[in-house]
């Protein structure tokens, strides 16, 4: 088995195990409210992080000469 295939199989198995642990914590444990709150917090934080990264990139990127519009009204 190649190294790439082993790594792929490891990632696959860890994701399945992670889902089972998450489902248990969310549905069957006393930690359910905390797990749900942390899940929503991470999801919202991730989405807002990506949006803020896009905004930062837009604010700090210099415009290319072809994208500038000149106001040459005659």
Secondary structure, 3 states (H helix, E strand, C coil): CCHHHHHHHHHHHHHHHHHHHHHHHHHCCCCHHHHHHHHHHHHHHHHHHHHHHHHHHHHHCCCCHHHCCCCCCC
